[in-house]
Amino acid sequence: MDFLSDTVVLSRMQFALTAIFHMLWPVLTTGMAIYLVIVEGLWLKTRNPDYYHHARFWAKLYVLNFGIGVASGVPMEFQFGTNWAPFSEAVGDFFGSVLGFEASMAFMLEAGFLGIMLFGWEKVNPAIHYFATIMVAFGANLSTFWIIAANSWLQTPAGGELVNGKFVVSDYFQAIFNPFMLNSVLHMFFATLETSLFVIGGISAWYILKGRHQGFFSKSFKIVLAAAIAVAPLQIYIGHLSAEQVYQHQPAKLAAMEAQWETIPAGNAAPWSMISLPNETAEKNDWEIAIPNALGYILELKPTLSEPVRGLKEWPPEDRPHMVGLIYYSFRIMVAIGFFLVGLMFWTVVQWIRGQLAEDKIGQQRWLMATWIFAAPLGYIAVESGWIVRCVGRQPWTLYEQIRTVDAASNLPPTNVLTSLTLFAVVYSILFVCALFFGSRIIRKGPNLDLPVPGEAETAETSLKTT
């Protein structure tokens, strides 16, 4: 229990707790906002009331996630001033500015139009309401851009240099568009969208399996399936590009991801470790199942490598990631879920082509619907696993190869950090239970299909007068 007296470890644990919990909520809101844009657009185009009722129903889950995301996100950012003050002082001119952009530009845009999206259905013109929904989606995803740009800069700092312990920015655009930024933003964008699609699809499958509103939810199921046809494979490809960037810019992280202790020289075949038991003390894997040549194909699409894959032993213990087992298995969990979701998408598409997703047949696809329900939370697990790889694998650096984590932490009494960590754990546990309670209540209640559709009453009244 020595970690209870280590301020740095406790501060890392607190940030990990708040980040992992907070990530659960914007992952759904950023993707679901795009879905709301789609269904409202379909309603405006077709005037089919089902699409209107879809927009109203899913918006309830959206606002629930939005509220908890705000409540959990604000304390997380305050930790940069409380637990990581030396880091904030060193990089605040850039890092603080970017987080400020996220709050003042993106979050306020989303929050400003959210009220119109939720309560303006019969109070503003349908085109204005649709514009508000688009702005909510744009703001939510703009938040993702700024957050990922900031985190990518921690991974591959650019646009300036450390001068007397303070990062001086010489080129803001170079810092924002650092080497990791583009692929990281795309990877996170498709991760949030894919997670949202399979959550919406899983909930729709639950209704279909229960025999409730089958025709209604078969529409949402087919919408997310049509989107998943593009999104799921693209996410695999962009993830591959992100891994290539790790290979080029963060070889120590790659070595931890693969539990690679010894260097594989250029020109040699590179096996891929499918499963192993890393032993950090002995600096080896106690056992391993590897696929010959596979790592070469993964990194360079050929069996032999043109560049070496450096092993963890090439770095002194204080300069390389620890918790290798956590990084190694988190990466494999993320990849396995990605391929599972692609496989589920292909299975469902086959059934769709065979006509088994027709309204009168979809309820008979019990195994398929059950698998979609099972898949609903998997996107969250993949996202959290990916962030563990990204951030734990960056250690022992806060700003990669420039500021060590041990030097970035505030000099606080361990008891103070332990107290705040405990309070966060309690409060977030309560928030999580509340989210499950209210979310399940929304789902159990289901959509209100008797909700009046804007414009229908006026149309009916005009028709009666004309008659």
PEZI-V28337 format. One record per pair of residues at least 4 apart in sequence whose ideal C-beta (glycine too) atoms are under 7 Angstrom apart, sorted by the first residue. I is the first residue (numbers start at 0). J is the second residue. Records with the same first field share a line. If there is no record, write none. Layout:
I: J ; J
This chain:
1: 5
2: 8 ; 9
3: 413 ; 417
4: 413
5: 9 ; 413
6: 10 ; 408 ; 411 ; 413 ; 416
7: 11 ; 404 ; 405 ; 408
8: 12
9: 13 ; 413 ; 416 ; 417 ; 420
10: 14 ; 82 ; 83 ; 408 ; 416
11: 15
12: 16 ; 420
13: 17 ; 78 ; 82 ; 416 ; 419 ; 420 ; 423
14: 18 ; 78 ; 82
15: 19
16: 20 ; 420 ; 423 ; 424 ; 427
17: 21 ; 71 ; 74 ; 75 ; 78 ; 423
18: 22 ; 75
19: 383
20: 71 ; 427
21: 68 ; 71 ; 72 ; 75
22: 26 ; 382 ; 383 ; 386
23: 379
24: 28 ; 64 ; 67 ; 68 ; 71
25: 29 ; 68 ; 142
26: 191 ; 194 ; 379 ; 382
27: 31 ; 64 ; 194 ; 195 ; 198
28: 32 ; 61 ; 64 ; 65 ; 68 ; 139
29: 139 ; 140 ; 143 ; 191
30: 34 ; 191 ; 192 ; 194 ; 195 ; 196
31: 35 ; 57 ; 60 ; 61 ; 195 ; 199
32: 36 ; 61 ; 135 ; 136 ; 139
33: 37 ; 136 ; 192
34: 38 ; 57 ; 195 ; 199
35: 39 ; 54 ; 57 ; 58 ; 61 ; 132 ; 136
36: 40 ; 132 ; 133 ; 136
37: 41 ; 222
38: 42 ; 50 ; 53 ; 54
39: 43 ; 54 ; 129 ; 132
40: 44 ; 129
41: 45 ; 50
42: 46 ; 47 ; 50 ; 51 ; 54
43: 125 ; 129
45: 50
48: 52 ; 452
49: 53 ; 215 ; 218
50: 54
51: 55 ; 452
52: 56 ; 446 ; 448 ; 450
53: 57 ; 218 ; 219
54: 58
55: 450
56: 446
57: 61 ; 199
58: 62 ; 116 ; 117
59: 63 ; 441
60: 64 ; 438 ; 441
61: 65
62: 66 ; 117
63: 67 ; 434 ; 437 ; 438
64: 68
65: 69 ; 113
66: 70
67: 71 ; 430 ; 434
68: 72
69: 73
70: 430
71: 75 ; 427 ; 430
72: 76
73: 77
76: 98
77: 81
78: 82 ; 83
79: 83 ; 86 ; 87
80: 84 ; 87
81: 409
82: 408 ; 409 ; 411 ; 416
83: 87 ; 407 ; 408 ; 409
84: 88 ; 409
85: 89 ; 406 ; 407 ; 409
86: 90 ; 397 ; 402 ; 407
87: 91 ; 95
89: 164 ; 165 ; 166 ; 402
90: 94 ; 166 ; 398
91: 95
92: 96 ; 166 ; 168
93: 97 ; 166 ; 168 ; 174
94: 98 ; 149
95: 99
96: 100
97: 101 ; 145 ; 148 ; 149
98: 102 ; 149
99: 103
100: 104 ; 145
101: 105 ; 106 ; 142 ; 145 ; 146
102: 106
103: 107
104: 108 ; 141
105: 109 ; 138 ; 141 ; 142 ; 145
106: 110 ; 138 ; 142
107: 111
108: 112 ; 134 ; 137 ; 138 ; 141
109: 113 ; 135 ; 138 ; 139 ; 142
112: 116 ; 131 ; 134 ; 135 ; 138
113: 117 ; 135
114: 118
115: 119 ; 123 ; 128 ; 131
116: 128 ; 131 ; 132 ; 135
119: 123 ; 128 ; 131
120: 128 ; 453
121: 453
123: 127 ; 128
125: 129 ; 453
126: 130
127: 131
128: 132
129: 133
130: 134
131: 135
132: 136
133: 137
134: 138
135: 139
136: 140
137: 141
138: 142
140: 144 ; 188
141: 145
142: 146
143: 147 ; 187 ; 188 ; 191
144: 148 ; 184
145: 149
146: 150
147: 151 ; 183 ; 184 ; 187
148: 152 ; 175 ; 180 ; 184
150: 154
151: 155 ; 177 ; 179 ; 180 ; 183
152: 156 ; 157 ; 174 ; 177
153: 393 ; 397 ; 398 ; 399
154: 179 ; 249 ; 393 ; 399
155: 177 ; 178 ; 179 ; 248 ; 399
156: 177 ; 398 ; 399 ; 401
157: 173 ; 174 ; 177 ; 178
158: 168 ; 169 ; 170 ; 171 ; 173 ; 174
159: 166 ; 167 ; 168 ; 169 ; 174
160: 167
161: 165 ; 166 ; 401
162: 167
168: 174
170: 174
171: 175
172: 176
175: 180
176: 180
178: 244 ; 248
179: 183 ; 244 ; 248
180: 184
181: 185
182: 186 ; 237 ; 240 ; 241 ; 244
183: 187 ; 241
184: 188
185: 189 ; 237
186: 190 ; 237 ; 238 ; 241
187: 191
188: 192
189: 193 ; 230 ; 233 ; 234 ; 237
190: 194 ; 234 ; 382 ; 385
191: 195
192: 196 ; 230
193: 197 ; 230 ; 231 ; 234 ; 340 ; 378
194: 198 ; 378 ; 379 ; 382
195: 199
196: 200 ; 223 ; 226 ; 227 ; 230
197: 201 ; 340 ; 374 ; 375 ; 377 ; 378
198: 202 ; 375 ; 378
199: 203 ; 219 ; 223
200: 204 ; 220 ; 223 ; 224 ; 371
201: 205 ; 371 ; 372 ; 374 ; 375
202: 206 ; 375 ; 442
203: 207 ; 216 ; 219 ; 220
204: 208 ; 220 ; 368 ; 371 ; 372
205: 209 ; 372
206: 211 ; 212 ; 216
207: 213 ; 216 ; 217 ; 220 ; 361 ; 362 ; 368
208: 365 ; 368 ; 369
210: 362
211: 445
212: 216 ; 445 ; 446
213: 217 ; 358 ; 361 ; 362
214: 358
215: 446 ; 448
216: 220
217: 221 ; 356 ; 358 ; 361
218: 222
219: 223
220: 224
221: 225 ; 356
222: 226
223: 227
224: 228 ; 347 ; 351
226: 230
227: 231 ; 344
228: 344 ; 348
229: 233
230: 234
231: 340 ; 341 ; 344
232: 236 ; 341
233: 237
234: 238 ; 337
235: 239 ; 337 ; 338 ; 341
236: 240
237: 241
238: 242 ; 337
239: 243
240: 244
241: 245
242: 246
243: 247 ; 298
244: 248
245: 249 ; 252 ; 253
246: 250 ; 253 ; 298
249: 253 ; 399
250: 254 ; 309
251: 255 ; 314 ; 319 ; 320
252: 256 ; 320 ; 392 ; 393
253: 257 ; 308
254: 259 ; 309 ; 310 ; 311
255: 311 ; 320 ; 323 ; 326 ; 327 ; 392
256: 326 ; 327 ; 330 ; 388 ; 392
257: 272 ; 294
258: 272 ; 275 ; 277 ; 284 ; 323 ; 327
259: 308 ; 310 ; 311
260: 282 ; 283 ; 310 ; 311 ; 312
261: 310 ; 312
262: 307 ; 308 ; 309 ; 310 ; 313
263: 267 ; 269 ; 304 ; 307 ; 308
264: 307
265: 304 ; 305 ; 306 ; 307
266: 303 ; 304
267: 303 ; 304
268: 291 ; 292 ; 295 ; 302 ; 303
269: 292 ; 294 ; 295 ; 304 ; 308
270: 289 ; 290 ; 291 ; 292 ; 293 ; 294
271: 289 ; 290 ; 293 ; 294 ; 297
272: 287 ; 289
273: 288 ; 289 ; 290
274: 288
275: 284 ; 286 ; 287
276: 284 ; 285 ; 286
277: 284 ; 323 ; 324 ; 327
278: 283 ; 284 ; 285
279: 321 ; 323
282: 312
292: 296 ; 302
293: 297
294: 298 ; 308
295: 299 ; 301 ; 302 ; 303 ; 304
296: 300 ; 301 ; 302
298: 304
299: 304 ; 305
304: 308
309: 313
311: 319
314: 318 ; 319
317: 395
318: 395
320: 326 ; 391 ; 392 ; 394
321: 394
322: 326 ; 391
323: 327
324: 328
325: 329 ; 387 ; 391
326: 330 ; 388 ; 391 ; 392
327: 331
328: 332
329: 333 ; 384 ; 387 ; 388
330: 334 ; 388
331: 335
332: 336 ; 380 ; 384
333: 337 ; 381 ; 384 ; 385 ; 388
334: 338
335: 339
336: 340 ; 377 ; 380 ; 381
337: 341 ; 381
338: 342
339: 343 ; 377
340: 344 ; 374 ; 377
341: 345
342: 346
343: 347 ; 370 ; 371 ; 374
344: 348
345: 349
346: 350 ; 367
347: 351 ; 367
348: 352
349: 353
350: 355 ; 356 ; 364 ; 367
351: 356
354: 360
355: 360 ; 364
356: 360 ; 361
357: 361
364: 368
365: 369
366: 370
367: 371
368: 372
369: 373
370: 374
371: 375
376: 380
377: 381
378: 382
379: 383
380: 384
381: 385
382: 386
383: 387
384: 388
385: 389
386: 390
387: 391
388: 392
389: 393
393: 399
394: 404
395: 403 ; 404
396: 400 ; 401 ; 402 ; 403 ; 404
397: 402 ; 403 ; 404 ; 407
398: 402
402: 406 ; 407
403: 407
404: 408
411: 415 ; 416
413: 417
414: 418
415: 419
416: 420
417: 421
418: 422
419: 423
420: 424
421: 425
422: 426
423: 427
424: 428
425: 429
426: 430
427: 431
428: 432
429: 433
430: 434
431: 435
432: 436
433: 437
434: 438
435: 439
436: 440
437: 441
438: 442
439: 443
440: 444
451: 455 ; 456
454: 458
455: 459
456: 460
457: 461
458: 462
459: 463
460: 464
461: 465
462: 466
